Amino acid sequence: MRAQILKTTGGKLHIKIPEHLHEVTLGQLIEMQSTENMSDLEAIQILSGIPMSELQNIKNFGDLQLFNNHVAALSLQIKNLYNSESLPKTITFTIDGKPVKVKVISNLSIEPAGAFLAARDVITEEINDHIEQHGDNWQANFNPSLKTCAMLLAHYFYCTVSGNWYNEYKAEEFYDEVIKLPFTDALPIAKYFFLNYPNLSKPKISCWLRVQLLWKKRLALSRFKNSGMLTQ
């Protein structure tokens, strides 16, 4: 963290903002992504967690220029991370003040079935929205929204971290824990799912519907053969 003590109209203000990307949480990046036309002061407020009312009372705005340089550097690191495809080996959640470390294996699979179906819905909506805007070649310039990434990871990690049976509503509430993760851990895993499970975005045909389609096909073929025999 980059720390600085600045003078305000009411005394001194201790400010700390992330110096390296692994110190930035997914939640902080979501807030920054959601802020339109974000000013330098708003970026510092999000990264430091200090209320805007306190930052606005800093005597010399020039003192904040040092932080502005770090914000610009972090932005460049974020862009590079979006282009990275490497997965972290482990990821650590903090639950009730205690660390819970989870292994991240390269052969990721979504389980149980409830989590798989929920993840499929999340991926489907995000990819289809992107296709509507950019066409079928969606993978060429695809950057899923960070909120969508967080929700996907909430469904994926809920059972593993909590040790509980899957519950869709509890998994969605687990979103609040996911956004506390370092951005450097969360984004590569979420991006992996979007780019390696594109088939999840395609509508699935149930077994019963497949049987019905096969049966109709056989009936049509049988009628065709019978009609052919009658014309001979």
Secondary structure, DSSP 4 states (H G I P E B T S, - for coil): -EEEEEEETTEEEEEEE-SSGGGSBHHHHHHHHHSTT--HHHHHHHHH---HHHHTTBS-GGGGHHHHHHHHHHHHHHHHHHT--PPPSEEEEEETTEEEEEE--SS----SHHHHHHHHHHHHHHHHHHHHHH-S-GGGG----HHHHHHHHHHHHHHHHH-SPP-HHHHHHTHHHHTTSBHHHHHHHHHHHHHH-GGGGSPPPPHHHHHHHHHHHHHHHHHHHHHHHHH-
